[in-house]
Amino acid sequence: MASKKVTTTFSKYTVQPTGIYAAINRLFALDPKRSTGIPMNPQFRNPPPGGLDPTTYDDPVTIPAADIAENPYWKRDMRRRYPRLSTVTQSDAVALLEVGSATAPKQELIGEAGTKSLVAAQEEGAKGLSVAFEKNTGLAKDVLGPGGMPPLPTGLHTTGVAGSKRYGLKSEQSYGTAYPCRTFV
């Protein structure tokens, strides 16, 4: 079977010697097909790169983006979403227990009376939760569950009988009895 020899032509992207210098280059070069390393520049760049004195160039200032003090990196970095910390102080907790939140208010907070009750609740909360519980023993009864127990964390709530799962596996989704559960001691 005859093999076909494929010839490839290379188009060089570098300046090559011409004339008598090309003949000298072919004669003395170790590899005449190797490029010279001088790139071809199709455009003439004026001023050439690095030709300008850096002290003559003025940076365009865009306010307020150029103000580093008021524009920190974490605010303008859109690739990452940094966590925003939220804290609930004791005064906030007392105000939530006494007055309620915006979504579930315990009292009607309208006008000046509402703002006064909010300020009073936060001032009471500055003393601490224990002082608020001593003054009003039934403060947390709406928050506590049956038997005076605190609420369960999210994901542990059950629907129906205590301890029952919120989901059920279908027989085609489980392994069945073919693979008995083994416990290792």
Backbone torsions as a table, in degrees:
resi	resn	phi	psi	omega
1	MET	NA	131.5	-177.5
2	ALA	-85.4	135.1	179.1
3	SER	-97.0	140.1	178.9
4	LYS	-91.2	132.7	179.2
5	LYS	-96.2	123.9	-178.3
6	VAL	-98.0	127.5	177.9
7	THR	-103.2	135.1	179.1
8	THR	-114.6	142.7	176.8
9	THR	-109.5	131.7	-179.3
10	PHE	-98.9	132.6	171.7
11	SER	-100.5	118.6	-176.0
12	LYS	-87.1	142.5	178.8
13	TYR	-104.7	26.9	178.9
14	THR	-128.9	159.6	179.6
15	VAL	-73.2	130.2	180.0
16	GLN	-112.1	149.6	178.8
17	PRO	-68.6	152.1	179.9
18	THR	-126.9	160.1	175.9
19	GLY	71.7	-140.3	-176.7
20	ILE	-66.7	-27.8	179.2
21	TYR	-69.4	-28.7	176.8
22	ALA	-69.2	-38.5	178.6
23	ALA	-67.2	-40.3	178.3
24	ILE	-65.8	-39.6	179.7
25	ASN	-63.7	-43.0	178.7
26	ARG	-66.2	-31.9	-178.1
27	LEU	-73.8	-45.2	-173.1
28	PHE	-98.3	-10.7	-175.9
29	ALA	-75.9	144.4	174.7
30	LEU	-69.8	-40.6	176.9
31	ASP	-131.3	101.3	-175.2
32	PRO	-67.4	-20.0	-179.4
33	LYS	-83.7	-8.5	-178.9
34	ARG	-72.3	144.9	-177.8
35	SER	-77.4	163.4	-179.8
36	THR	-80.6	-21.0	-179.3
37	GLY	91.5	-3.8	178.4
38	ILE	-90.7	113.8	-175.7
39	PRO	-72.8	150.9	175.7
40	MET	-79.4	130.9	177.9
41	ASN	-110.3	106.8	-178.9
42	PRO	-73.1	-21.0	179.0
43	GLN	-117.4	150.7	173.1
44	PHE	-94.2	120.9	-176.8
45	ARG	-96.5	118.7	177.7
46	ASN	-128.6	118.4	-0.8
47	PRO	-73.4	151.2	179.9
48	PRO	-68.5	159.3	179.2
49	PRO	-60.1	131.3	-177.6
50	GLY	80.7	5.4	-177.5
51	GLY	-84.6	-17.0	-179.6
52	LEU	-88.7	141.6	175.1
53	ASP	-72.2	126.2	-176.3
54	PRO	-65.9	-19.2	179.5
55	THR	-76.9	-16.9	-179.6
56	THR	-86.9	-10.8	-176.9
57	TYR	-91.6	131.2	178.1
58	ASP	-106.6	129.9	176.4
59	ASP	-74.0	133.6	175.1
60	PRO	-70.1	128.0	-177.7
61	VAL	-99.3	122.3	176.5
62	THR	-111.7	115.2	-179.8
63	ILE	-95.0	136.3	6.0
64	PRO	-95.3	5.2	-176.6
65	ALA	-67.0	-30.0	-178.1
66	ALA	-81.3	-9.0	179.6
67	ASP	-80.9	102.9	-175.3
68	ILE	-68.3	-31.0	-178.7
69	ALA	-66.8	-35.8	-178.1
70	GLU	-100.5	-1.0	-178.5
71	ASN	-133.5	71.7	-177.8
72	PRO	-70.7	162.6	-174.8
73	TYR	-63.3	-38.4	-175.5
74	TRP	-68.2	-19.8	177.7
75	LYS	-83.0	-31.2	-176.3
76	ARG	-99.9	0.3	179.3
77	ASP	-84.7	106.1	-176.7
78	MET	-92.9	-7.7	-179.5
79	ARG	-76.1	-31.0	-179.2
80	ARG	-116.1	146.2	174.6
81	ARG	-110.5	101.6	-178.7
82	TYR	-72.6	145.8	179.6
83	PRO	-69.1	139.7	176.4
84	ARG	-100.0	119.8	-177.6
85	LEU	-76.8	139.1	174.5
86	SER	-127.7	135.2	179.6
87	THR	-125.9	146.5	175.4
88	VAL	-118.6	112.1	179.7
89	THR	-82.1	173.8	-179.9
90	GLN	-66.8	-34.0	177.8
91	SER	-66.8	-37.6	176.1
92	ASP	-65.3	-40.0	-179.6
93	ALA	-66.2	-41.0	178.4
94	VAL	-65.8	-41.6	178.6
95	ALA	-63.6	-38.5	177.9
96	LEU	-67.7	-38.2	-179.3
97	LEU	-71.9	-37.2	-177.3
98	GLU	-82.1	-48.3	-172.6
99	VAL	-98.7	-33.2	-176.9
100	GLY	100.4	-178.2	179.4
101	SER	-105.5	179.8	180.0
102	ALA	-68.8	-31.9	-179.4
103	THR	-81.8	-32.6	-179.8
104	ALA	-133.2	77.5	-179.0
105	PRO	-76.2	143.1	176.8
106	LYS	-86.7	-25.0	178.3
107	GLN	-129.8	163.8	175.7
108	GLU	-81.1	116.9	-177.8
109	LEU	-106.0	86.4	-178.1
110	ILE	-120.6	130.9	172.1
111	GLY	70.1	-147.4	-174.2
112	GLU	-71.5	-31.8	179.0
113	ALA	-65.3	-36.5	178.3
114	GLY	-67.1	-42.3	178.7
115	THR	-67.7	-35.6	177.3
116	LYS	-64.9	-41.0	179.5
117	SER	-67.9	-34.4	176.6
118	LEU	-66.3	-44.0	179.8
119	VAL	-65.1	-41.5	179.4
120	ALA	-64.5	-39.2	179.5
121	ALA	-66.7	-38.9	178.7
122	GLN	-70.9	-33.5	176.1
123	GLU	-67.7	-38.7	175.6
124	GLU	-65.6	-36.3	-179.7
125	GLY	-69.6	-23.4	178.7
126	ALA	-65.6	-25.0	178.3
127	LYS	-76.1	-24.2	177.5
128	GLY	122.9	164.8	180.0
129	LEU	-70.2	-36.5	-176.3
130	SER	-64.3	-37.8	178.3
131	VAL	-66.6	-40.2	179.4
132	ALA	-66.8	-37.1	178.5
133	PHE	-71.4	-31.2	177.5
134	GLU	-69.1	-38.9	-179.5
135	LYS	-72.6	-42.2	-176.9
136	ASN	-127.1	102.7	-175.1
137	THR	-72.1	-27.2	-178.6
138	GLY	-93.7	23.9	-174.9
139	LEU	-67.1	-39.3	-173.4
140	ALA	-102.1	12.4	-176.0
141	LYS	-67.8	-26.7	177.4
142	ASP	-73.2	-27.1	-177.0
143	VAL	-85.2	-38.4	-176.1
144	LEU	-72.0	151.5	-179.7
145	GLY	-86.6	-163.5	179.5
146	PRO	-67.0	138.8	-179.6
147	GLY	78.5	11.7	179.8
148	GLY	75.2	16.4	-179.8
149	MET	-84.7	147.7	177.6
150	PRO	-69.3	160.4	-179.2
151	PRO	-66.4	152.0	178.0
152	LEU	-73.4	151.3	174.0
153	PRO	-63.2	160.0	-179.1
154	THR	-63.3	143.1	-179.2
155	GLY	91.7	-14.4	178.9
156	LEU	-104.2	3.1	179.1
157	HIS	-69.7	141.1	178.7
158	THR	-114.3	153.7	175.7
159	THR	-111.8	116.5	179.6
160	GLY	102.6	-138.0	-175.9
161	VAL	-66.2	140.7	-178.6
162	ALA	-60.2	130.4	178.9
163	GLY	94.4	-8.1	-179.6
164	SER	-79.2	149.7	-178.3
165	LYS	-79.4	154.8	179.3
166	ARG	-86.6	-2.3	-177.3
167	TYR	-141.0	161.0	177.2
168	GLY	-133.3	136.9	178.8
169	LEU	-85.4	136.7	175.0
170	LYS	-78.9	160.6	-176.0
171	SER	-65.3	-33.1	179.5
172	GLU	-76.7	-13.0	178.6
173	GLN	-92.9	-11.4	-177.6
174	SER	-110.0	168.6	179.3
175	TYR	-79.5	-19.1	180.0
176	GLY	77.5	-152.5	-178.4
177	THR	-90.1	-1.0	-178.7
178	ALA	-67.6	-28.6	179.6
179	TYR	-120.8	92.7	-178.6
180	PRO	-69.3	148.9	180.0
181	CYS	-75.6	129.5	179.5
182	ARG	-113.3	139.6	175.9
183	THR	-112.4	134.8	-179.5
184	PHE	-102.9	132.9	-177.9
185	VAL	-101.3	NA	NA
